[in-house]
Amino acid sequence: MDDRVEAGKGGFTRASWVNVLGNAVKIVVEGAVGLAFGSVALLADAAHSVADLVASIVVLVWGRSSFDEPDDTHPHGHDRIEPLTALFVGAVIALLGLNLLYESAQGLVVGVEVVFSPLLFGALAFAIVDMYLVYWYTTRVNETLDSTALEALATDCLNDIYTSLAAVVGVIGVLLGHPILDPLAGGLVSVLVIYQGVEIGRENVDYLIGAAADAEQRDEIARTLRDHPDVEGVHDLTVFYDGPVLEVEVHVEIDGDIPLRRAHDVESDLVDRLRAIEDVGDAHVHLDPSGIGEWKEQPDGS
């Protein structure tokens, strides 16, 4: 494993550990205060973080495998492990949102009973600061890694902040004699949490099933190929996701009479140009002699 990959795996591991520890501390603080004063809002927020903790552990243990080199059992590498972990996190987020929506509906129907204490605000303030710091660190690390799993964890940190703010509204309602604000605010936040979980899942399903690149990315790749001075035609261009990165397969037409060594150099140059494009992880270029005409009816032919 080269130094750059090793550094990326190290950053991923540290960010995952920060998420694990951040959620663990939040659970202890909110759970203790919630039990002491009977706050359903704090206990629900702490329970939310229990599932977040599980998701963080899964990313820590499983997600690091995406940095492993190709081997005999995974000859194309482990890139798809990362969106698989992100898909798991997205599913957890959506389920938590549904649970929060259910709990909020129960609170609206049955009502809630909470004994007010300033410690309720203190615990929620701690939870918000804790999750913001975890979010800040995770996004900072992910600026260079562009990891879908870390992006999902960062989104979950924001969800935690939103649910804690909803709990703050509930505690204010208790202070002012309007405890109904607690489940009402929770219900509104739960819809946002469900939406974000579904969006994370949808994006990473595309990565897992090898969805095609969008038209803009495909056009950029075709343009890069045709801009090469030795390229006379392009056909059978396929661009699809292999995990979170794009893979390119293409046939390129060049002068059939040039020396084999020169043709090899052209192929290597084209592969390097394609790999330099953002989001492209690998490229496979097959050279064909131009002028034969058998590809005129093929897609991307010229």
Phi and psi in degrees as GROMACS dihedral restraints (atoms count N, CA, C in turn):
[ dihedral_restraints ]
;  ai    aj    ak    al  type     phi  dphi    fc
    3     4     5     6     1   -75.5    20    10
    4     5     6     7     1   170.6    20    10
    6     7     8     9     1   -62.6    20    10
    7     8     9    10     1   -37.2    20    10
    9    10    11    12     1   -66.5    20    10
   10    11    12    13     1   -42.9    20    10
   12    13    14    15     1   -66.8    20    10
   13    14    15    16     1   -40.4    20    10
   15    16    17    18     1   -62.5    20    10
   16    17    18    19     1   -41.1    20    10
   18    19    20    21     1   -65.1    20    10
   19    20    21    22     1   -40.1    20    10
   21    22    23    24     1   -63.7    20    10
   22    23    24    25     1   -41.7    20    10
   24    25    26    27     1   -65.7    20    10
   25    26    27    28     1   -37.8    20    10
   27    28    29    30     1   -64.5    20    10
   28    29    30    31     1   -43.5    20    10
   30    31    32    33     1   -63.7    20    10
   31    32    33    34     1   -42.0    20    10
   33    34    35    36     1   -60.6    20    10
   34    35    36    37     1   -44.3    20    10
   36    37    38    39     1   -64.5    20    10
   37    38    39    40     1   -44.2    20    10
   39    40    41    42     1   -63.0    20    10
   40    41    42    43     1   -43.6    20    10
   42    43    44    45     1   -64.0    20    10
   43    44    45    46     1   -37.9    20    10
   45    46    47    48     1   -65.7    20    10
   46    47    48    49     1   -42.3    20    10
   48    49    50    51     1   -62.9    20    10
   49    50    51    52     1   -39.7    20    10
   51    52    53    54     1   -60.8    20    10
   52    53    54    55     1   -40.5    20    10
   54    55    56    57     1   -65.4    20    10
   55    56    57    58     1   -41.5    20    10
   57    58    59    60     1   -61.7    20    10
   58    59    60    61     1   -50.5    20    10
   60    61    62    63     1   -68.3    20    10
   61    62    63    64     1   -39.4    20    10
   63    64    65    66     1   -61.2    20    10
   64    65    66    67     1   -43.5    20    10
   66    67    68    69     1   -68.6    20    10
   67    68    69    70     1   -38.1    20    10
   69    70    71    72     1   -62.6    20    10
   70    71    72    73     1   -45.2    20    10
   72    73    74    75     1   -65.1    20    10
   73    74    75    76     1   -40.9    20    10
   75    76    77    78     1   -61.3    20    10
   76    77    78    79     1   -41.3    20    10
   78    79    80    81     1   -61.7    20    10
   79    80    81    82     1   -45.4    20    10
   81    82    83    84     1   -62.7    20    10
   82    83    84    85     1   -47.8    20    10
   84    85    86    87     1   -67.0    20    10
   85    86    87    88     1   -52.5    20    10
   87    88    89    90     1   -67.0    20    10
   88    89    90    91     1   -39.6    20    10
   90    91    92    93     1   -63.1    20    10
   91    92    93    94     1   -42.7    20    10
   93    94    95    96     1   -64.5    20    10
   94    95    96    97     1   -46.9    20    10
   96    97    98    99     1   -69.6    20    10
   97    98    99   100     1   -39.5    20    10
   99   100   101   102     1   -62.6    20    10
  100   101   102   103     1   -42.2    20    10
  102   103   104   105     1   -66.6    20    10
  103   104   105   106     1   -38.4    20    10
  105   106   107   108     1   -64.5    20    10
  106   107   108   109     1   -35.1    20    10
  108   109   110   111     1  -117.8    20    10
  109   110   111   112     1     7.8    20    10
  111   112   113   114     1    69.4    20    10
  112   113   114   115     1    29.5    20    10
  114   115   116   117     1   -84.0    20    10
  115   116   117   118     1   110.7    20    10
  117   118   119   120     1   -64.7    20    10
  118   119   120   121     1   -36.4    20    10
  120   121   122   123     1   -61.8    20    10
  121   122   123   124     1   -46.4    20    10
  123   124   125   126     1   -68.9    20    10
  124   125   126   127     1   -40.2    20    10
  126   127   128   129     1   -64.1    20    10
  127   128   129   130     1   -38.8    20    10
  129   130   131   132     1   -66.0    20    10
  130   131   132   133     1   -39.9    20    10
  132   133   134   135     1   -65.8    20    10
  133   134   135   136     1   -39.4    20    10
  135   136   137   138     1   -66.0    20    10
  136   137   138   139     1   -40.9    20    10
  138   139   140   141     1   -63.5    20    10
  139   140   141   142     1   -38.7    20    10
  141   142   143   144     1   -54.4    20    10
  142   143   144   145     1   -43.7    20    10
  144   145   146   147     1   -73.3    20    10
  145   146   147   148     1   -20.3    20    10
  147   148   149   150     1   -62.3    20    10
  148   149   150   151     1   -46.5    20    10
  150   151   152   153     1   -66.4    20    10
  151   152   153   154     1   -37.3    20    10
  153   154   155   156     1   -60.9    20    10
  154   155   156   157     1   -39.0    20    10
  156   157   158   159     1   -62.4    20    10
  157   158   159   160     1   -43.0    20    10
  159   160   161   162     1   -61.9    20    10
  160   161   162   163     1   -44.4    20    10
  162   163   164   165     1   -61.9    20    10
  163   164   165   166     1   -40.8    20    10
  165   166   167   168     1   -63.9    20    10
  166   167   168   169     1   -40.0    20    10
  168   169   170   171     1   -65.6    20    10
  169   170   171   172     1   -40.6    20    10
  171   172   173   174     1   -61.2    20    10
  172   173   174   175     1   -44.4    20    10
  174   175   176   177     1   -62.8    20    10
  175   176   177   178     1   -42.6    20    10
  177   178   179   180     1   -61.3    20    10
  178   179   180   181     1   -47.6    20    10
  180   181   182   183     1   -77.7    20    10
  181   182   183   184     1   -41.6    20    10
  183   184   185   186     1   -94.0    20    10
  184   185   186   187     1   -41.9    20    10
  186   187   188   189     1   -64.0    20    10
  187   188   189   190     1   -29.3    20    10
  189   190   191   192     1   -62.7    20    10
  190   191   192   193     1   -22.4    20    10
  192   193   194   195     1   -63.4    20    10
  193   194   195   196     1   -21.1    20    10
  195   196   197   198     1   -65.7    20    10
  196   197   198   199     1   -17.8    20    10
  198   199   200   201     1   -89.2    20    10
  199   200   201   202     1    -6.9    20    10
  201   202   203   204     1   -69.8    20    10
  202   203   204   205     1   149.5    20    10
  204   205   206   207     1   -72.2    20    10
  205   206   207   208     1   156.7    20    10
  207   208   209   210     1   -55.9    20    10
  208   209   210   211     1   146.7    20    10
  210   211   212   213     1  -139.4    20    10
  211   212   213   214     1  -171.9    20    10
  213   214   215   216     1   -64.0    20    10
  214   215   216   217     1   -32.2    20    10
  216   217   218   219     1   -88.9    20    10
  217   218   219   220     1   -19.4    20    10
  219   220   221   222     1  -134.9    20    10
  220   221   222   223     1    74.1    20    10
  222   223   224   225     1   -63.7    20    10
  223   224   225   226     1   -20.9    20    10
  225   226   227   228     1   -99.3    20    10
  226   227   228   229     1    13.4    20    10
  228   229   230   231     1    90.0    20    10
  229   230   231   232     1  -170.5    20    10
  231   232   233   234     1  -121.1    20    10
  232   233   234   235     1    27.3    20    10
  234   235   236   237     1   -60.8    20    10
  235   236   237   238     1   -30.3    20    10
  237   238   239   240     1   -77.7    20    10
  238   239   240   241     1   -10.6    20    10
  240   241   242   243     1   -65.6    20    10
  241   242   243   244     1   -37.2    20    10
  243   244   245   246     1   -63.9    20    10
  244   245   246   247     1   -51.9    20    10
  246   247   248   249     1   -65.2    20    10
  247   248   249   250     1   -23.7    20    10
  249   250   251   252     1   -67.1    20    10
  250   251   252   253     1   -41.4    20    10
  252   253   254   255     1   -67.1    20    10
  253   254   255   256     1   -38.6    20    10
  255   256   257   258     1   -65.1    20    10
  256   257   258   259     1   -37.3    20    10
  258   259   260   261     1   -62.1    20    10
  259   260   261   262     1   -39.7    20    10
  261   262   263   264     1   -61.3    20    10
  262   263   264   265     1   -45.6    20    10
  264   265   266   267     1   -61.8    20    10
  265   266   267   268     1   -42.8    20    10
  267   268   269   270     1   -60.6    20    10
  268   269   270   271     1   -40.6    20    10
  270   271   272   273     1   -64.9    20    10
  271   272   273   274     1   -40.3    20    10
  273   274   275   276     1   -62.4    20    10
  274   275   276   277     1   -44.1    20    10
  276   277   278   279     1   -60.0    20    10
  277   278   279   280     1   -46.0    20    10
  279   280   281   282     1   -63.2    20    10
  280   281   282   283     1   -42.4    20    10
  282   283   284   285     1   -65.0    20    10
  283   284   285   286     1   -38.7    20    10
  285   286   287   288     1   -63.8    20    10
  286   287   288   289     1   -39.3    20    10
  288   289   290   291     1   -63.0    20    10
  289   290   291   292     1   -41.3    20    10
  291   292   293   294     1   -65.0    20    10
  292   293   294   295     1   -40.2    20    10
  294   295   296   297     1   -65.1    20    10
  295   296   297   298     1   -41.3    20    10
  297   298   299   300     1   -64.5    20    10
  298   299   300   301     1   -38.0    20    10
  300   301   302   303     1   -63.3    20    10
  301   302   303   304     1   -41.7    20    10
  303   304   305   306     1   -63.4    20    10
  304   305   306   307     1   -47.0    20    10
  306   307   308   309     1   -62.7    20    10
  307   308   309   310     1   -37.3    20    10
  309   310   311   312     1   -66.1    20    10
  310   311   312   313     1   -41.5    20    10
  312   313   314   315     1   -63.5    20    10
  313   314   315   316     1   -40.1    20    10
  315   316   317   318     1   -62.2    20    10
  316   317   318   319     1   -41.1    20    10
  318   319   320   321     1   -64.9    20    10
  319   320   321   322     1   -36.7    20    10
  321   322   323   324     1   -68.1    20    10
  322   323   324   325     1   -35.3    20    10
  324   325   326   327     1   -81.7    20    10
  325   326   327   328     1   -47.3    20    10
  327   328   329   330     1   -91.4    20    10
  328   329   330   331     1   -32.3    20    10
  330   331   332   333     1    95.4    20    10
  331   332   333   334     1   168.2    20    10
  333   334   335   336     1  -130.2    20    10
  334   335   336   337     1   153.1    20    10
  336   337   338   339     1  -127.4    20    10
  337   338   339   340     1   116.3    20    10
  339   340   341   342     1  -133.6    20    10
  340   341   342   343     1   137.2    20    10
  342   343   344   345     1   -92.1    20    10
  343   344   345   346     1   119.3    20    10
  345   346   347   348     1   -71.7    20    10
  346   347   348   349     1   141.9    20    10
  348   349   350   351     1  -153.9    20    10
  349   350   351   352     1   144.1    20    10
  351   352   353   354     1   -58.5    20    10
  352   353   354   355     1   -23.6    20    10
  354   355   356   357     1   -63.5    20    10
  355   356   357   358     1   -25.3    20    10
  357   358   359   360     1   -61.8    20    10
  358   359   360   361     1   -44.7    20    10
  360   361   362   363     1   -65.8    20    10
  361   362   363   364     1   -40.1    20    10
  363   364   365   366     1   -61.4    20    10
  364   365   366   367     1   -44.2    20    10
  366   367   368   369     1   -64.7    20    10
  367   368   369   370     1   -40.2    20    10
  369   370   371   372     1   -69.4    20    10
  370   371   372   373     1   -37.5    20    10
  372   373   374   375     1   -62.9    20    10
  373   374   375   376     1   -42.8    20    10
  375   376   377   378     1   -60.4    20    10
  376   377   378   379     1   -44.8    20    10
  378   379   380   381     1   -61.9    20    10
  379   380   381   382     1   -41.5    20    10
  381   382   383   384     1   -66.4    20    10
  382   383   384   385     1   -46.2    20    10
  384   385   386   387     1   -63.6    20    10
  385   386   387   388     1   -42.5    20    10
  387   388   389   390     1   -57.9    20    10
  388   389   390   391     1   -50.2    20    10
  390   391   392   393     1   -69.4    20    10
  391   392   393   394     1   -33.1    20    10
  393   394   395   396     1   -65.7    20    10
  394   395   396   397     1   -41.7    20    10
  396   397   398   399     1   -64.6    20    10
  397   398   399   400     1   -40.2    20    10
  399   400   401   402     1   -64.8    20    10
  400   401   402   403     1   -43.3    20    10
  402   403   404   405     1   -60.2    20    10
  403   404   405   406     1   -46.1    20    10
  405   406   407   408     1   -61.7    20    10
  406   407   408   409     1   -44.4    20    10
  408   409   410   411     1   -67.8    20    10
  409   410   411   412     1   -42.0    20    10
  411   412   413   414     1   -63.1    20    10
  412   413   414   415     1   -45.4    20    10
  414   415   416   417     1   -68.1    20    10
  415   416   417   418     1   -33.8    20    10
  417   418   419   420     1   -64.8    20    10
  418   419   420   421     1   -46.3    20    10
  420   421   422   423     1   -62.9    20    10
  421   422   423   424     1   -38.9    20    10
  423   424   425   426     1   -76.4    20    10
  424   425   426   427     1    -8.2    20    10
  426   427   428   429     1   -60.3    20    10
  427   428   429   430     1   -33.5    20    10
  429   430   431   432     1   -96.7    20    10
  430   431   432   433     1   -25.5    20    10
  432   433   434   435     1   -88.4    20    10
  433   434   435   436     1   -33.5    20    10
  435   436   437   438     1    52.5    20    10
  436   437   438   439     1    48.0    20    10
  438   439   440   441     1   -87.3    20    10
  439   440   441   442     1   129.2    20    10
  441   442   443   444     1   -68.8    20    10
  442   443   444   445     1   -31.5    20    10
  444   445   446   447     1   -68.3    20    10
  445   446   447   448     1   -44.5    20    10
  447   448   449   450     1   -68.2    20    10
  448   449   450   451     1   -35.0    20    10
  450   451   452   453     1   -61.6    20    10
  451   452   453   454     1   -40.0    20    10
  453   454   455   456     1   -65.8    20    10
  454   455   456   457     1   -41.3    20    10
  456   457   458   459     1   -63.9    20    10
  457   458   459   460     1   -39.8    20    10
  459   460   461   462     1   -63.2    20    10
  460   461   462   463     1   -41.6    20    10
  462   463   464   465     1   -61.2    20    10
  463   464   465   466     1   -38.9    20    10
  465   466   467   468     1   -66.2    20    10
  466   467   468   469     1   -34.3    20    10
  468   469   470   471     1   -61.4    20    10
  469   470   471   472     1   -42.1    20    10
  471   472   473   474     1   -63.3    20    10
  472   473   474   475     1   -40.8    20    10
  474   475   476   477     1   -59.3    20    10
  475   476   477   478     1   -39.7    20    10
  477   478   479   480     1   -61.9    20    10
  478   479   480   481     1   -40.4    20    10
  480   481   482   483     1   -63.9    20    10
  481   482   483   484     1   -42.6    20    10
  483   484   485   486     1   -62.6    20    10
  484   485   486   487     1   -44.5    20    10
  486   487   488   489     1   -67.6    20    10
  487   488   489   490     1   -34.7    20    10
  489   490   491   492     1   -67.0    20    10
  490   491   492   493     1   -38.2    20    10
  492   493   494   495     1   -64.9    20    10
  493   494   495   496     1   -37.0    20    10
  495   496   497   498     1   -63.4    20    10
  496   497   498   499     1   -39.1    20    10
  498   499   500   501     1   -65.0    20    10
  499   500   501   502     1   -35.1    20    10
  501   502   503   504     1   -60.9    20    10
  502   503   504   505     1   -43.4    20    10
  504   505   506   507     1   -59.7    20    10
  505   506   507   508     1   -40.5    20    10
  507   508   509   510     1   -64.2    20    10
  508   509   510   511     1   -41.9    20    10
  510   511   512   513     1   -66.5    20    10
  511   512   513   514     1   -38.2    20    10
  513   514   515   516     1   -61.7    20    10
  514   515   516   517     1   -40.1    20    10
  516   517   518   519     1   -60.9    20    10
  517   518   519   520     1   -41.1    20    10
  519   520   521   522     1   -62.5    20    10
  520   521   522   523     1   -44.0    20    10
  522   523   524   525     1   -60.7    20    10
  523   524   525   526     1   -37.9    20    10
  525   526   527   528     1   -91.9    20    10
  526   527   528   529     1     1.3    20    10
  528   529   530   531     1    85.1    20    10
  529   530   531   532     1    20.3    20    10
  531   532   533   534     1  -127.9    20    10
  532   533   534   535     1    68.3    20    10
  534   535   536   537     1   -64.2    20    10
  535   536   537   538     1   -13.8    20    10
  537   538   539   540     1   -63.5    20    10
  538   539   540   541     1   -19.7    20    10
  540   541   542   543     1   -63.2    20    10
  541   542   543   544     1   -28.2    20    10
  543   544   545   546     1   -61.2    20    10
  544   545   546   547     1   -60.7    20    10
  546   547   548   549     1   -67.6    20    10
  547   548   549   550     1   -27.9    20    10
  549   550   551   552     1   -66.1    20    10
  550   551   552   553     1   -47.8    20    10
  552   553   554   555     1   -64.4    20    10
  553   554   555   556     1   -39.5    20    10
  555   556   557   558     1   -62.0    20    10
  556   557   558   559     1   -37.8    20    10
  558   559   560   561     1   -64.5    20    10
  559   560   561   562     1   -40.6    20    10
  561   562   563   564     1   -65.7    20    10
  562   563   564   565     1   -42.3    20    10
  564   565   566   567     1   -67.2    20    10
  565   566   567   568     1   -36.1    20    10
  567   568   569   570     1   -60.2    20    10
  568   569   570   571     1   -35.2    20    10
  570   571   572   573     1   -63.3    20    10
  571   572   573   574     1   -41.4    20    10
  573   574   575   576     1   -65.0    20    10
  574   575   576   577     1   -42.2    20    10
  576   577   578   579     1   -61.8    20    10
  577   578   579   580     1   -44.7    20    10
  579   580   581   582     1   -61.2    20    10
  580   581   582   583     1   -44.9    20    10
  582   583   584   585     1   -59.5    20    10
  583   584   585   586     1   -46.0    20    10
  585   586   587   588     1   -66.1    20    10
  586   587   588   589     1   -38.6    20    10
  588   589   590   591     1   -62.1    20    10
  589   590   591   592     1   -42.6    20    10
  591   592   593   594     1   -65.4    20    10
  592   593   594   595     1   -40.1    20    10
  594   595   596   597     1   -64.3    20    10
  595   596   597   598     1   -42.4    20    10
  597   598   599   600     1   -61.6    20    10
  598   599   600   601     1   -44.1    20    10
  600   601   602   603     1   -62.6    20    10
  601   602   603   604     1   -45.2    20    10
  603   604   605   606     1   -60.4    20    10
  604   605   606   607     1   -46.0    20    10
  606   607   608   609     1   -61.7    20    10
  607   608   609   610     1   -44.0    20    10
  609   610   611   612     1   -78.9    20    10
  610   611   612   613     1   -23.2    20    10
  612   613   614   615     1   -62.5    20    10
  613   614   615   616     1   -40.3    20    10
  615   616   617   618     1   -58.8    20    10
  616   617   618   619     1   -41.4    20    10
  618   619   620   621     1   -64.6    20    10
  619   620   621   622     1   -37.0    20    10
  621   622   623   624     1   -76.3    20    10
  622   623   624   625     1   -33.7    20    10
  624   625   626   627     1   -92.6    20    10
  625   626   627   628     1     4.4    20    10
  627   628   629   630     1    71.9    20    10
  628   629   630   631     1    43.0    20    10
  630   631   632   633     1   -62.2    20    10
  631   632   633   634     1   153.5    20    10
  633   634   635   636     1   -73.8    20    10
  634   635   636   637     1   154.1    20    10
  636   637   638   639     1   -68.9    20    10
  637   638   639   640     1   160.5    20    10
  639   640   641   642     1   -75.6    20    10
  640   641   642   643     1   169.1    20    10
  642   643   644   645     1   -61.5    20    10
  643   644   645   646     1   -37.6    20    10
  645   646   647   648     1   -64.6    20    10
  646   647   648   649     1   -43.5    20    10
  648   649   650   651     1   -65.7    20    10
  649   650   651   652     1   -42.0    20    10
  651   652   653   654     1   -63.0    20    10
  652   653   654   655     1   -41.4    20    10
  654   655   656   657     1   -64.5    20    10
  655   656   657   658     1   -39.5    20    10
  657   658   659   660     1   -63.2    20    10
  658   659   660   661     1   -40.6    20    10
  660   661   662   663     1   -66.7    20    10
  661   662   663   664     1   -44.5    20    10
  663   664   665   666     1   -63.3    20    10
  664   665   666   667     1   -39.7    20    10
  666   667   668   669     1   -65.2    20    10
  667   668   669   670     1   -40.1    20    10
  669   670   671   672     1   -61.8    20    10
  670   671   672   673     1   -40.3    20    10
  672   673   674   675     1   -66.4    20    10
  673   674   675   676     1   -46.2    20    10
  675   676   677   678     1   -72.1    20    10
  676   677   678   679     1   -20.5    20    10
  678   679   680   681     1   -74.2    20    10
  679   680   681   682     1   -13.5    20    10
  681   682   683   684     1   -70.7    20    10
  682   683   684   685     1   132.6    20    10
  684   685   686   687     1   -62.6    20    10
  685   686   687   688     1   -22.5    20    10
  687   688   689   690     1   -93.8    20    10
  688   689   690   691     1    -5.2    20    10
  690   691   692   693     1   -86.7    20    10
  691   692   693   694     1   126.6    20    10
  693   694   695   696     1  -110.1    20    10
  694   695   696   697     1    -8.6    20    10
  696   697   698   699     1  -174.2    20    10
  697   698   699   700     1   156.2    20    10
  699   700   701   702     1  -135.6    20    10
  700   701   702   703     1   132.7    20    10
  702   703   704   705     1  -148.9    20    10
  703   704   705   706     1   167.9    20    10
  705   706   707   708     1    51.5    20    10
  706   707   708   709     1    46.8    20    10
  708   709   710   711     1   -83.3    20    10
  709   710   711   712     1   123.5    20    10
  711   712   713   714     1  -126.1    20    10
  712   713   714   715     1   126.3    20    10
  714   715   716   717     1  -128.6    20    10
  715   716   717   718     1   119.9    20    10
  717   718   719   720     1  -146.2    20    10
  718   719   720   721     1   162.1    20    10
  720   721   722   723     1   -83.3    20    10
  721   722   723   724     1   131.2    20    10
  723   724   725   726     1  -116.7    20    10
  724   725   726   727     1    90.7    20    10
  726   727   728   729     1    73.0    20    10
  727   728   729   730     1  -142.5    20    10
  729   730   731   732     1   -85.5    20    10
  730   731   732   733     1     2.6    20    10
  732   733   734   735     1  -116.3    20    10
  733   734   735   736     1   160.1    20    10
  735   736   737   738     1   -91.1    20    10
  736   737   738   739     1   143.5    20    10
  738   739   740   741     1  -118.6    20    10
  739   740   741   742     1   138.3    20    10
  741   742   743   744     1  -116.3    20    10
  742   743   744   745     1   130.8    20    10
  744   745   746   747     1  -126.4    20    10
  745   746   747   748     1   129.3    20    10
  747   748   749   750     1  -156.5    20    10
  748   749   750   751     1   149.7    20    10
  750   751   752   753     1  -105.0    20    10
  751   752   753   754     1   131.3    20    10
  753   754   755   756     1  -123.3    20    10
  754   755   756   757     1   133.6    20    10
  756   757   758   759     1   -96.6    20    10
  757   758   759   760     1   128.7    20    10
  759   760   761   762     1  -132.7    20    10
  760   761   762   763     1   173.4    20    10
  762   763   764   765     1   -58.5    20    10
  763   764   765   766     1   121.9    20    10
  765   766   767   768     1   -73.7    20    10
  766   767   768   769     1    -9.1    20    10
  768   769   770   771     1   -98.6    20    10
  769   770   771   772     1    -0.9    20    10
  771   772   773   774     1   -74.4    20    10
  772   773   774   775     1   154.0    20    10
  774   775   776   777     1   -60.6    20    10
  775   776   777   778     1   152.3    20    10
  777   778   779   780     1   -59.6    20    10
  778   779   780   781     1   -41.0    20    10
  780   781   782   783     1   -62.2    20    10
  781   782   783   784     1   -40.1    20    10
  783   784   785   786     1   -65.4    20    10
  784   785   786   787     1   -40.5    20    10
  786   787   788   789     1   -62.1    20    10
  787   788   789   790     1   -39.8    20    10
  789   790   791   792     1   -61.8    20    10
  790   791   792   793     1   -41.4    20    10
  792   793   794   795     1   -64.2    20    10
  793   794   795   796     1   -38.7    20    10
  795   796   797   798     1   -62.7    20    10
  796   797   798   799     1   -46.0    20    10
  798   799   800   801     1   -60.6    20    10
  799   800   801   802     1   -45.3    20    10
  801   802   803   804     1   -62.6    20    10
  802   803   804   805     1   -40.6    20    10
  804   805   806   807     1   -64.8    20    10
  805   806   807   808     1   -41.2    20    10
  807   808   809   810     1   -64.1    20    10
  808   809   810   811     1   -42.6    20    10
  810   811   812   813     1   -62.1    20    10
  811   812   813   814     1   -43.0    20    10
  813   814   815   816     1   -63.1    20    10
  814   815   816   817     1   -40.4    20    10
  816   817   818   819     1   -65.0    20    10
  817   818   819   820     1   -40.2    20    10
  819   820   821   822     1   -68.2    20    10
  820   821   822   823     1   -42.5    20    10
  822   823   824   825     1   -66.1    20    10
  823   824   825   826     1   -21.8    20    10
  825   826   827   828     1   -77.1    20    10
  826   827   828   829     1   -13.7    20    10
  828   829   830   831     1   -74.7    20    10
  829   830   831   832     1   138.9    20    10
  831   832   833   834     1   -57.9    20    10
  832   833   834   835     1   135.4    20    10
  834   835   836   837     1    81.7    20    10
  835   836   837   838     1   -10.8    20    10
  837   838   839   840     1   -83.9    20    10
  838   839   840   841     1   122.9    20    10
  840   841   842   843     1   -95.8    20    10
  841   842   843   844     1   -40.6    20    10
  843   844   845   846     1  -148.7    20    10
  844   845   846   847     1   158.5    20    10
  846   847   848   849     1  -143.2    20    10
  847   848   849   850     1   141.4    20    10
  849   850   851   852     1  -125.6    20    10
  850   851   852   853     1   112.2    20    10
  852   853   854   855     1  -111.8    20    10
  853   854   855   856     1   124.8    20    10
  855   856   857   858     1  -108.3    20    10
  856   857   858   859     1   125.6    20    10
  858   859   860   861     1   -91.8    20    10
  859   860   861   862     1   134.6    20    10
  861   862   863   864     1  -124.5    20    10
  862   863   864   865     1   147.2    20    10
  864   865   866   867     1   -71.6    20    10
  865   866   867   868     1   134.9    20    10
  867   868   869   870     1   -78.8    20    10
  868   869   870   871     1   163.5    20    10
  870   871   872   873     1    90.4    20    10
  871   872   873   874     1    -9.2    20    10
  873   874   875   876     1   -71.5    20    10
  874   875   876   877     1   -38.8    20    10
  876   877   878   879     1    90.8    20    10
  877   878   879   880     1    -4.0    20    10
  879   880   881   882     1   -73.0    20    10
  880   881   882   883     1    -9.4    20    10
  882   883   884   885     1  -106.0    20    10
  883   884   885   886     1     8.3    20    10
  885   886   887   888     1   -61.0    20    10
  886   887   888   889     1   -31.1    20    10
  888   889   890   891     1   -93.2    20    10
  889   890   891   892     1     0.1    20    10
  891   892   893   894     1   -80.5    20    10
  892   893   894   895     1   152.1    20    10
  894   895   896   897     1   -58.4    20    10
  895   896   897   898     1   140.9    20    10
  897   898   899   900     1    68.4    20    10
  898   899   900   901     1    13.8    20    10
  900   901   902   903     1   -73.1    20    10
  901   902   903   904     1   157.4    20    10
